[in-house]
């Protein structure tokens, strides 16, 4: 097999396989609709993800400074979000 064909085949597999195996096939089997339970109560779920990542790192590394940082971010985010969205936005 020529090296060029092998490289192109590997590149195609690298691009197609993860999205098919992790996303498309499970959807074909179950027809799921992703809607996390907290979605109705959170204005922007990316903020929840941010705090979850920080707290997860604190747990993974066992670092109390990261835990404190995660708690501070969690406590400060509502005020920051209101400032970004404007004073008239509902919280």
SULDA-V378607 format. One record per residue. RES is the residue in one small letter. SS is DSSP state (a for helix, b for strand, c for the rest). Layout:
res: {RES & RES}
ss: {SS & SS}
This chain:
res: {x & x & x & x & x & x & x & x & x & x & x & x & x & x & x & x & x & x & x & x & x & x & x & x & x & x & x & x & x & x & x & x & x & x & x & x & x & x & x & x & x & x & x & x & x & x & x & x & x & x & x & x & x & x & x & x & x & x & x & x & x & x & x & x & x & x & x & x & x & x & x & x & x & x & x & x & x & x & x & x & x & x & x & x & x & x & x & x & x & x & x}
ss: {c & c & a & a & a & a & a & a & a & a & a & a & a & a & a & a & a & a & a & a & a & a & a & a & a & a & a & a & a & a & c & c & c & c & c & c & a & a & a & a & a & c & c & c & a & a & a & a & a & a & a & a & a & a & a & a & a & a & a & a & a & c & c & a & a & a & a & a & a & a & a & a & a & a & a & a & a & a & a & a & a & a & a & a & a & c & c & c & c & c & c}
